[in-house]
């Protein structure tokens, strides 16, 4: 029996359907003194045990009732990862409301679209910066919004907007309501149904306005069962438990972080440790040394690049050992990958030699020495990066899913790893690849309830026989594992009629620690070219060691030596592909790409059409 089934799937009569809120209450009842969350405040880690956490959730739920939140009303959250995010999220589910998460980087125009589309009634803005984005919107355009809660009081002195409510005052409102209506939240929870929509997760919007995917209570419990509780997905065979530590740092509005933070905490009881910011993730990793860690490819690439920089900056004596360690890691990684992720006799011996000398220190520096399960998802990653981490003893397993199926699709399992694939389908789910189009399609209890207010878009996403269209082209490897070829909409067709997948070429380029972004161009053209963004830290470090001075990112990309460096990377990349897939030319992007400038989505995916618009002159110069 799964953890969720054991804890809440046999509730007493009248207690309502299992929800993420009822899971939280279950932990408070059984293990009140266990630590649920930790956050750093002025250098000191503050702890929230389960009793305190549930007390805050229930108080916030009463506060929402006091503000008039009814079944199905939307409560939006626009904040960095922090305890208040999770408290309000679970409180909203407790009163059968719908949580709407916004990315902290969403600019004002996107905030307006999301608040209007969801018709949010209560909104939490973390601080003055986020609340100011709401103030830019004509109140008549978001007339449903009655209350704006803010957490950080700085900058609000003298503010006279009647919608404003300080977080502490919101909790006071909840305490008063709780005193006068002690059973109100419990009554809402007792009426919860499996089909209740518990959150809207907005898509990244690479090809148009974001769409709100409706996930239900049933979807979330199914995702917990398949992704979190499947014990054979863990190298040591143990699902998450109270002794585990998690670092929370990716936006909680993204389904992947919600699963690997909030839902993992609720399914197994690990402690969530909130990173101070995205910039401090490397330092917080070293401090926390989490046992469970999920990262998108960009983070794994940063960690990899950081080790490369440190090895380059070492003393001559250390460089000798580090270079030897890098070679050993490469050898070990290749051997393990060829053996399904398992050691060979030779790789085990090499690991035994180099672990105390090099690898243990590398794991410590990365912050994953005690990590017993690491995963990568949400976007493709270069196999070379995973191979490196496998070589130093950090086994990273790639998995695959999407918002619309609650991220439940495939996973690489220990002992059955096939690098370059996203693994096998989870047991008991429907997964197929369309014979005509090559599209991956899924059918299971995690498939969403549809897009908010967009029935026509929902219909387009489903097949006639009720399967979810993922929009990803895939192929079977050995009949068991799935390889993602590319997004259907991103396939390039050259003027010669050749169909080319750009992502594999782009990921090969990004395997270099000197390349941060890459976009292959060539649709309708005679040959392929690329726009390439350098990794400022590693290229800057390389430039200094070459006695090459520079002032800005733009200045660095204009250096002939840097262009020559990238040309070498492109040449190496071309050797791995057929001639028709080779890059004939490239141009360095003269700026760091940014979400607010419209070049990236909130999840850091390239907006290809926007890139062509912004850098059209660079593209045309290659043809």
C-alpha positions as CSV (number, residue, x, y, z in Angstrom):
1,X,0.0,0.0,0.0
2,X,1.3,3.5,-0.9
3,X,2.1,6.1,1.7
4,X,-0.9,8.2,0.6
5,X,-3.2,5.2,0.7
6,X,-2.0,4.2,4.1
7,X,-2.4,7.7,5.5
8,X,-5.5,9.2,4.0
9,X,-7.2,7.0,1.4
10,X,-9.3,5.2,3.9
11,X,-10.8,8.3,5.6
12,X,-13.6,8.0,8.1
13,X,-17.2,8.4,6.8
14,X,-17.9,12.0,6.0
15,X,-14.3,13.2,6.1
16,X,-14.2,14.0,2.4
17,X,-11.8,13.1,-0.4
18,X,-8.1,13.0,0.2
19,X,-6.4,16.3,-0.6
20,X,-3.0,17.9,-0.1
21,X,-4.6,19.7,2.9
22,X,-5.8,16.5,4.5
23,X,-2.3,15.1,4.1
24,X,-0.9,18.0,6.0
25,X,-3.4,17.6,8.8
26,X,-2.5,13.9,9.0
27,X,1.2,14.7,9.7
28,X,0.2,17.2,12.3
29,X,-2.0,14.6,14.1
30,X,0.7,11.8,13.9
31,X,4.0,13.6,14.1
32,X,3.4,17.1,15.5
33,X,7.0,17.7,16.5
34,X,8.6,16.6,13.3
35,X,10.1,19.5,11.3
36,X,8.1,20.3,8.1
37,X,9.8,23.5,6.9
38,X,12.9,25.6,7.5
39,X,13.7,29.1,6.3
40,X,16.7,31.3,6.8
41,X,16.2,34.7,8.4
42,X,19.2,36.9,9.0
43,X,21.5,33.9,8.9
44,X,19.5,31.8,11.3
45,X,17.4,28.8,10.3
46,X,13.9,29.1,11.6
47,X,11.9,25.8,12.0
48,X,8.2,25.0,11.6
49,X,7.1,21.7,13.0
50,X,4.0,20.0,11.7
51,X,1.8,21.2,14.6
52,X,2.8,24.8,13.9
53,X,2.5,24.4,10.2
54,X,-1.0,23.0,10.3
55,X,-2.1,25.6,12.8
56,X,-0.9,28.3,10.3
57,X,-2.6,26.5,7.4
58,X,-5.9,26.2,9.3
59,X,-5.7,29.8,10.5
60,X,-5.1,31.0,6.9
61,X,-8.0,28.9,5.7
62,X,-10.3,30.6,8.2
63,X,-8.9,33.9,7.0
64,X,-9.9,33.0,3.4
65,X,-13.4,32.1,4.6
66,X,-13.6,35.5,6.4
67,X,-12.7,37.1,3.1
68,X,-15.6,35.3,1.4
69,X,-13.7,32.6,-0.5
70,X,-16.3,30.1,-1.7
71,X,-15.9,26.7,-3.4
72,X,-14.0,27.1,-6.7
73,X,-12.8,30.7,-6.0
74,X,-9.3,31.5,-7.1
75,X,-6.5,32.6,-4.8
76,X,-3.3,33.8,-6.6
77,X,0.2,33.8,-5.2
78,X,3.0,35.9,-6.6
79,X,6.1,35.3,-4.5
80,X,9.5,33.6,-4.2
81,X,9.5,30.2,-2.5
82,X,8.8,30.8,1.2
83,X,6.6,29.2,3.9
84,X,3.7,31.6,3.3
85,X,3.5,30.2,-0.3
86,X,2.8,26.7,0.9
87,X,0.7,27.8,3.8
88,X,-1.7,29.8,1.6
89,X,-1.7,27.1,-1.1
90,X,-2.8,24.4,1.3
91,X,-5.2,26.7,3.1
92,X,-6.8,27.4,-0.3
93,X,-7.3,23.7,-1.0
94,X,-8.6,23.2,2.5
95,X,-11.5,25.5,1.8
96,X,-12.0,24.0,-1.7
97,X,-10.6,27.0,-3.5
98,X,-8.2,27.0,-6.4
99,X,-4.6,28.1,-6.1
100,X,-3.1,30.1,-9.0
101,X,0.7,30.5,-8.9
102,X,2.6,33.3,-10.7
103,X,6.3,33.3,-11.4
104,X,8.3,35.9,-9.5
105,X,9.7,37.0,-12.8
106,X,6.4,37.6,-14.5
107,X,6.4,41.2,-15.8
108,X,3.4,43.5,-15.2
109,X,1.7,42.7,-18.6
110,X,1.8,38.9,-17.8
111,X,0.5,39.5,-14.3
112,X,-2.5,41.4,-15.7
113,X,-3.2,38.6,-18.2
114,X,-3.0,35.9,-15.5
115,X,-5.1,37.8,-12.9
116,X,-7.8,38.6,-15.5
117,X,-7.9,35.1,-17.0
118,X,-8.2,33.4,-13.6
119,X,-10.5,36.1,-12.1
120,X,-8.6,35.8,-8.8
121,X,-10.5,37.0,-5.8
122,X,-7.6,37.1,-3.3
123,X,-4.0,37.8,-4.3
124,X,-0.8,37.4,-2.3
125,X,2.0,39.7,-3.5
126,X,5.2,39.1,-1.7
127,X,6.5,42.6,-1.5
128,X,6.2,46.1,-2.9
129,X,7.8,45.1,-6.2
130,X,5.2,42.4,-6.8
131,X,2.2,44.4,-5.5
132,X,3.2,47.4,-7.7
133,X,2.6,45.1,-10.7
134,X,-1.0,44.8,-9.6
135,X,-1.3,48.5,-9.0
136,X,-0.4,49.1,-12.7
137,X,-3.6,47.3,-13.6
138,X,-6.9,49.2,-13.9
139,X,-9.0,47.8,-11.0
140,X,-12.0,47.6,-13.4
141,X,-10.0,45.0,-15.4
142,X,-9.6,42.8,-12.4
143,X,-12.9,43.6,-10.6
144,X,-13.1,40.1,-9.0
145,X,-10.0,40.9,-6.9
146,X,-11.2,42.1,-3.5
147,X,-8.0,41.6,-1.4
148,X,-4.3,42.0,-1.9
149,X,-2.2,40.4,0.9
150,X,1.4,41.4,1.2
151,X,4.1,39.7,3.3
152,X,7.0,42.2,3.5
153,X,5.7,45.5,5.0
154,X,8.6,47.6,3.7
155,X,7.4,50.3,1.3
156,X,3.7,50.1,2.2
157,X,3.7,52.9,4.8
158,X,1.0,55.3,3.8
159,X,-0.5,53.1,1.1
160,X,-4.2,53.7,0.9
161,X,-5.5,51.1,-1.4
162,X,-8.5,49.5,0.4
163,X,-7.7,46.1,-1.0
164,X,-4.4,45.9,0.9
165,X,-4.0,43.5,3.9
166,X,-0.8,42.7,5.7
167,X,-0.1,39.0,6.2
168,X,0.0,39.2,10.0
169,X,-3.4,41.0,9.9
170,X,-4.7,38.4,7.6
171,X,-3.8,35.7,10.1
172,X,-5.4,37.7,12.9
173,X,-8.6,37.8,10.8
174,X,-8.3,34.0,10.5
175,X,-7.9,33.6,14.2
176,X,-11.0,35.7,14.9
177,X,-13.0,33.7,12.4
178,X,-11.7,30.4,13.8
179,X,-12.8,31.5,17.3
180,X,-16.3,32.3,16.1
181,X,-16.6,29.4,13.6
182,X,-14.4,26.6,14.9
183,X,-15.7,23.9,12.6
184,X,-15.9,25.9,9.4
185,X,-12.7,24.7,7.8
186,X,-13.2,21.1,8.9
187,X,-16.7,21.2,7.3
188,X,-15.2,22.4,3.9
189,X,-12.6,19.7,4.1
190,X,-15.3,17.1,4.8
191,X,-17.1,18.1,1.6
192,X,-14.0,17.8,-0.7
193,X,-14.4,15.7,-3.8
194,X,-11.8,13.9,-6.0
195,X,-12.8,16.0,-9.0
196,X,-12.3,19.4,-7.2
197,X,-9.9,21.6,-9.2
198,X,-7.2,22.4,-6.6
199,X,-4.8,24.5,-8.7
200,X,-4.4,26.2,-12.1
201,X,-0.9,25.7,-13.4
202,X,-0.3,28.1,-16.3
203,X,1.8,26.8,-19.3
204,X,4.9,28.6,-20.2
205,X,3.4,30.3,-23.3
206,X,6.2,29.6,-25.9
207,X,3.7,29.8,-28.8
208,X,0.9,32.0,-27.4
209,X,-0.8,33.3,-24.2
210,X,-0.4,30.9,-21.2
211,X,-3.2,28.5,-20.6
212,X,-4.4,27.5,-17.1
213,X,-4.2,23.7,-16.8
214,X,-6.8,22.6,-14.2
215,X,-5.4,19.9,-11.9
216,X,-7.7,18.1,-9.5
217,X,-7.3,16.5,-6.1
218,X,-7.3,13.1,-7.8
219,X,-4.6,14.3,-10.2
220,X,-2.3,15.3,-7.3
221,X,-2.7,12.1,-5.3
222,X,-2.1,10.1,-8.4
223,X,1.1,12.0,-9.1
224,X,2.3,11.4,-5.5
225,X,1.7,7.7,-5.9
226,X,3.5,7.3,-9.2
227,X,6.4,9.8,-9.0
228,X,7.1,10.1,-5.3
229,X,6.1,6.8,-3.7
230,X,7.4,4.3,-6.4
231,X,10.2,2.7,-4.3
232,X,12.1,1.2,-7.2
233,X,12.8,4.7,-8.5
234,X,15.2,5.2,-5.6
235,X,18.7,3.6,-5.7
236,X,18.3,2.4,-2.0
237,X,14.7,1.3,-2.5
238,X,13.3,3.8,0.1
239,X,10.6,6.3,-0.7
240,X,10.9,9.8,0.8
241,X,10.6,9.8,4.6
242,X,11.0,12.0,7.7
243,X,14.8,11.8,7.6
244,X,15.1,13.3,4.2
245,X,16.1,16.9,3.4
246,X,14.9,18.9,0.3
247,X,16.1,22.2,-0.9
248,X,13.2,24.3,-2.3
249,X,14.3,26.9,-4.9
250,X,12.5,26.5,-8.2
251,X,9.2,28.5,-8.6
252,X,6.4,26.7,-6.7
253,X,3.9,27.6,-9.4
254,X,5.7,25.1,-11.7
255,X,4.2,21.6,-11.5
256,X,7.7,20.0,-11.1
257,X,8.7,22.0,-8.1
258,X,5.2,21.6,-6.5
259,X,5.7,17.8,-6.8
260,X,9.3,17.6,-5.6
261,X,8.7,20.1,-2.8
262,X,5.2,20.4,-1.4
263,X,3.8,17.1,-2.5
264,X,6.9,15.1,-1.6
265,X,6.8,16.7,1.9
266,X,3.2,15.7,2.2
267,X,3.6,12.2,0.9
268,X,6.7,11.2,2.9
269,X,7.4,13.8,5.5
270,X,10.8,15.2,4.4
271,X,11.8,18.7,5.6
272,X,11.7,21.5,3.1
273,X,14.6,24.0,3.3
274,X,13.9,27.2,1.5
275,X,16.8,28.6,-0.5
276,X,17.5,32.3,0.3
277,X,17.3,33.1,-3.5
278,X,18.1,31.5,-6.8
279,X,21.5,33.1,-6.7
280,X,22.4,31.4,-3.4
281,X,21.4,27.9,-4.5
282,X,25.0,26.6,-4.8
283,X,25.8,27.9,-1.3
284,X,22.5,26.6,0.2
285,X,23.2,23.2,-1.4
286,X,26.5,23.0,0.3
287,X,25.0,24.1,3.6
288,X,21.9,21.7,3.5
289,X,23.4,18.8,1.6
290,X,19.9,17.5,0.7
291,X,19.2,13.8,0.4
292,X,16.6,14.4,-2.4
293,X,17.3,16.9,-5.2
294,X,15.5,17.8,-8.4
295,X,16.8,20.3,-10.9
296,X,16.1,21.5,-14.4
297,X,18.9,21.1,-16.9
298,X,20.0,24.7,-16.4
299,X,20.9,24.1,-12.8
300,X,22.8,20.9,-13.6
301,X,24.7,22.7,-16.3
302,X,25.6,25.5,-13.8
303,X,26.8,23.0,-11.2
304,X,28.9,21.3,-13.9
305,X,30.3,24.6,-15.1
306,X,31.2,25.6,-11.5
307,X,33.3,22.5,-11.0
308,X,35.1,23.3,-14.3
309,X,35.9,26.8,-13.1
310,X,37.2,25.6,-9.8
311,X,39.5,23.0,-11.5
312,X,40.8,25.7,-13.8
313,X,41.6,28.0,-10.9
314,X,43.4,25.4,-8.8
315,X,47.1,25.3,-8.0
316,X,49.4,23.3,-10.5
317,X,49.6,20.4,-8.0
318,X,45.8,20.3,-7.5
319,X,45.3,20.6,-11.3
320,X,47.2,17.4,-11.8
321,X,44.9,15.5,-9.4
322,X,41.7,17.2,-10.7
323,X,42.5,16.4,-14.3
324,X,43.2,12.8,-13.3
325,X,39.9,12.8,-11.5
326,X,38.0,14.3,-14.5
327,X,39.4,11.5,-16.7
328,X,38.5,8.9,-14.2
329,X,35.0,10.3,-13.9
330,X,34.6,10.2,-17.6
331,X,35.7,6.6,-17.7
332,X,33.4,5.6,-14.8
333,X,30.4,7.5,-16.3
334,X,30.8,5.8,-19.7
335,X,31.2,2.4,-18.1
336,X,28.1,2.8,-15.9
337,X,26.0,4.2,-18.6
338,X,26.9,1.2,-20.9
339,X,25.9,-1.1,-18.0
340,X,22.4,0.4,-17.3
341,X,23.8,2.7,-14.5
342,X,25.5,-0.2,-12.7
343,X,29.2,-0.4,-11.9
344,X,31.5,-2.7,-13.8
345,X,34.5,-4.2,-12.0
346,X,36.8,-1.6,-13.5
347,X,34.5,1.4,-12.7
348,X,34.0,0.2,-9.1
349,X,37.8,0.0,-8.6
350,X,38.3,3.4,-10.1
351,X,35.6,4.9,-7.9
352,X,37.1,3.3,-4.8
353,X,40.5,4.9,-5.7
354,X,39.2,8.4,-6.6
355,X,36.3,8.8,-4.2
356,X,38.5,9.7,-1.2
357,X,41.0,11.6,-3.3
358,X,38.7,13.7,-5.6
359,X,35.0,12.7,-5.9
360,X,34.1,13.2,-2.2
361,X,35.4,16.7,-2.3
362,X,33.5,17.4,-5.6
363,X,30.3,16.1,-4.1
364,X,30.8,18.2,-1.1
365,X,31.5,21.3,-3.2
366,X,28.4,20.7,-5.3
367,X,26.3,20.1,-2.1
368,X,25.1,16.6,-3.0
369,X,27.4,14.3,-1.0
370,X,24.5,12.8,0.9
371,X,22.0,12.9,-2.0
372,X,20.4,9.5,-2.4
373,X,18.2,10.4,-5.3
374,X,18.7,13.2,-7.9
375,X,16.6,13.8,-11.0
376,X,16.5,16.1,-14.0
377,X,13.4,17.1,-15.9
378,X,11.2,19.8,-17.5
379,X,13.5,20.2,-20.5
380,X,16.1,18.1,-22.4
381,X,19.6,17.8,-21.0
382,X,22.9,16.9,-22.7
383,X,23.7,13.2,-21.9
384,X,27.4,14.3,-21.4
385,X,26.3,16.3,-18.3
386,X,24.5,13.4,-16.8
387,X,27.4,11.1,-17.6
388,X,29.8,13.4,-15.7
389,X,27.7,13.4,-12.5
390,X,27.3,9.6,-12.8
391,X,31.1,9.4,-13.0
392,X,31.7,11.2,-9.7
393,X,29.0,9.2,-7.9
394,X,25.9,11.5,-8.2
395,X,23.4,9.4,-10.0
396,X,21.0,11.7,-11.9
397,X,18.0,10.1,-13.4
398,X,16.1,11.9,-16.2
399,X,12.3,11.8,-16.1
400,X,9.6,13.2,-18.3
401,X,6.1,14.6,-18.0
402,X,4.1,17.8,-18.5
403,X,1.7,20.0,-16.6
404,X,-1.3,18.5,-18.4
405,X,-0.6,15.0,-17.1
406,X,0.6,16.0,-13.7
407,X,4.2,15.2,-14.8
408,X,3.4,11.5,-14.9
409,X,4.8,9.8,-18.0
410,X,8.3,8.2,-17.8
411,X,11.4,7.8,-15.6
412,X,14.8,6.2,-15.7
413,X,15.0,3.6,-13.0
414,X,18.2,2.5,-11.1
415,X,19.8,-0.5,-12.8
416,X,17.7,0.1,-16.0
417,X,19.1,3.4,-17.1
418,X,19.4,4.2,-20.8
419,X,21.2,7.5,-21.3
420,X,19.7,9.7,-23.9
421,X,16.2,8.5,-23.1
422,X,13.7,9.8,-20.5
423,X,13.1,6.2,-19.3
424,X,10.2,3.8,-19.0
425,X,6.6,4.5,-18.5
426,X,5.4,4.3,-14.9
427,X,3.6,1.1,-14.1
428,X,-0.1,1.1,-14.6
429,X,-0.4,4.1,-16.9
430,X,-1.3,4.4,-20.6
431,X,1.6,5.6,-22.8
432,X,1.8,5.2,-26.6
433,X,3.6,6.8,-29.5
434,X,1.4,7.6,-32.5
435,X,2.5,5.5,-35.5
436,X,1.8,8.3,-38.0
437,X,3.0,11.4,-36.2
438,X,5.4,10.0,-33.6
439,X,3.6,12.0,-30.9
440,X,3.8,10.7,-27.3
441,X,0.3,10.4,-25.8
442,X,-0.8,9.4,-22.3
443,X,-3.9,8.3,-20.5
444,X,-4.2,7.9,-16.7
445,X,-5.7,9.5,-13.6
446,X,-3.2,12.3,-13.7
447,X,-4.4,13.8,-16.9
448,X,-5.8,17.2,-16.2
449,X,-9.4,18.4,-16.3
450,X,-8.8,20.8,-19.1
451,X,-7.7,24.4,-19.7
452,X,-9.4,27.1,-17.7
453,X,-12.1,28.9,-19.8
454,X,-10.6,27.4,-23.0
455,X,-12.8,24.3,-24.0
456,X,-11.6,24.6,-27.6
457,X,-8.0,24.4,-26.6
458,X,-8.8,21.4,-24.3
459,X,-10.5,19.6,-27.2
460,X,-7.4,20.2,-29.4
461,X,-5.2,18.6,-26.7
462,X,-7.2,15.3,-26.5
463,X,-7.5,12.6,-29.1
464,X,-10.9,11.2,-30.2
465,X,-10.4,8.2,-27.9
466,X,-9.5,10.3,-24.9
467,X,-5.7,10.3,-24.8
468,X,-3.7,13.4,-24.0
469,X,-1.6,14.8,-26.9
470,X,1.8,15.8,-25.4
471,X,3.0,17.6,-28.5
472,X,6.4,15.8,-28.1
473,X,7.8,13.5,-30.8
474,X,9.3,10.4,-29.4
475,X,10.6,7.0,-30.4
476,X,11.0,3.7,-28.6
477,X,14.5,2.5,-27.6
478,X,14.7,-1.3,-27.2
479,X,10.9,-1.4,-26.9
480,X,11.0,-0.2,-23.3
481,X,12.5,3.3,-23.1
482,X,11.3,6.5,-24.7
483,X,13.6,9.0,-26.4
484,X,12.3,12.5,-27.0
485,X,13.1,13.6,-30.5
486,X,11.7,17.2,-30.1
487,X,8.6,19.3,-29.8
488,X,6.4,18.8,-32.9
489,X,6.2,22.5,-33.4
490,X,10.0,22.9,-33.3
491,X,11.0,20.3,-36.0
492,X,12.9,22.1,-38.7
493,X,12.2,21.4,-42.4
494,X,15.0,22.7,-44.6
495,X,14.4,24.0,-48.1
496,X,15.7,20.7,-49.3
497,X,12.9,18.9,-47.5
498,X,15.0,17.4,-44.7
499,X,13.3,17.1,-41.2
500,X,15.8,18.0,-38.5
501,X,15.4,18.0,-34.7
502,X,17.1,21.1,-33.4
503,X,17.1,20.1,-29.7
504,X,19.7,17.4,-30.0
505,X,22.1,19.7,-31.7
506,X,21.4,22.5,-29.2
507,X,21.9,20.2,-26.2
508,X,25.2,19.0,-27.7
509,X,26.4,22.6,-27.9
510,X,25.1,23.3,-24.3
511,X,27.1,20.3,-23.0
512,X,30.1,22.7,-23.2
513,X,30.6,24.7,-20.0
514,X,31.2,27.7,-22.2
515,X,27.7,27.7,-23.8
516,X,24.6,28.8,-21.9
517,X,22.0,29.1,-24.7
518,X,21.8,27.8,-28.3
519,X,19.1,28.0,-30.9
520,X,19.4,26.3,-34.2
521,X,17.9,28.1,-37.2
522,X,17.1,26.7,-40.6
523,X,13.4,26.2,-41.2
524,X,12.8,26.8,-45.0
525,X,16.5,27.6,-45.4
526,X,19.3,25.8,-47.4
527,X,21.4,25.0,-44.3
528,X,21.5,25.2,-40.5
529,X,22.9,28.0,-38.4
530,X,22.8,28.9,-34.8
531,X,22.4,31.7,-32.3
532,X,24.7,31.0,-29.3
533,X,24.8,32.6,-25.9
534,X,28.0,32.2,-23.9
535,X,28.1,31.3,-20.2
536,X,29.5,34.5,-18.7
537,X,31.1,32.9,-15.6
538,X,33.1,30.2,-17.4
539,X,34.0,32.3,-20.5
540,X,34.9,35.2,-18.3
541,X,37.2,33.0,-16.2
542,X,38.7,31.5,-19.4
543,X,39.3,35.1,-20.8
544,X,41.1,36.2,-17.6
545,X,43.4,33.1,-17.7
546,X,44.2,34.1,-21.3
547,X,45.0,37.6,-20.2
548,X,42.1,38.8,-22.3
549,X,40.5,41.9,-20.7
550,X,36.8,42.8,-21.1
551,X,34.3,45.1,-19.6
552,X,30.8,43.8,-20.4
553,X,29.0,40.8,-21.7
554,X,28.6,42.4,-25.1
555,X,32.3,43.3,-25.1
556,X,33.3,39.7,-24.3
557,X,31.1,38.3,-27.1
558,X,32.8,40.6,-29.5
559,X,36.3,39.3,-28.9
560,X,37.9,37.4,-31.7
561,X,39.4,34.9,-29.3
562,X,35.9,34.2,-27.8
563,X,34.4,33.7,-31.3
564,X,37.3,31.3,-32.0
565,X,36.6,29.4,-28.7
566,X,33.0,28.9,-29.7
567,X,33.9,28.0,-33.2
568,X,35.9,25.1,-31.8
569,X,32.8,23.9,-29.9
570,X,30.7,24.2,-33.0
571,X,33.3,22.2,-35.0
572,X,33.2,19.4,-32.3
573,X,29.4,19.4,-32.4
574,X,29.4,19.1,-36.2
575,X,31.5,15.9,-36.0
576,X,28.7,14.2,-34.1
577,X,26.0,14.7,-36.7
578,X,25.3,14.0,-40.3
579,X,26.5,16.6,-42.8
580,X,22.9,17.9,-43.4
581,X,22.6,18.5,-39.6
582,X,25.9,20.4,-39.4
583,X,26.0,24.1,-38.5
584,X,27.4,26.2,-41.4
585,X,27.6,29.4,-39.4
586,X,26.8,30.8,-36.0
587,X,26.5,34.2,-34.3
588,X,27.0,35.1,-30.6
589,X,24.1,36.7,-29.0
590,X,25.3,40.1,-27.7
591,X,23.2,40.1,-24.5
592,X,22.1,37.7,-21.7
593,X,18.6,36.5,-22.5
594,X,15.9,37.6,-20.1
595,X,12.3,36.8,-19.3
596,X,11.3,40.4,-19.0
597,X,12.7,41.2,-22.4
598,X,10.4,38.4,-23.8
599,X,13.2,36.1,-25.1
600,X,12.6,33.4,-22.4
601,X,9.5,32.0,-20.8
602,X,9.2,32.1,-17.0
603,X,10.6,28.5,-17.0
604,X,13.7,29.7,-19.0
605,X,12.7,28.1,-22.3
606,X,13.6,30.0,-25.4
607,X,10.8,31.8,-27.2
608,X,11.9,31.0,-30.8
609,X,9.7,33.4,-32.5
610,X,10.7,36.2,-30.2
611,X,14.4,35.3,-30.7
612,X,14.0,35.6,-34.5
613,X,12.3,39.0,-34.0
614,X,14.9,40.3,-31.6
615,X,18.0,39.0,-33.4
616,X,16.7,38.9,-37.0
617,X,19.6,40.9,-38.3
618,X,22.1,38.4,-36.9
619,X,20.1,35.5,-38.4
620,X,19.9,37.2,-41.9
621,X,23.7,37.9,-41.8
622,X,24.3,34.1,-41.8
623,X,22.4,33.7,-45.0
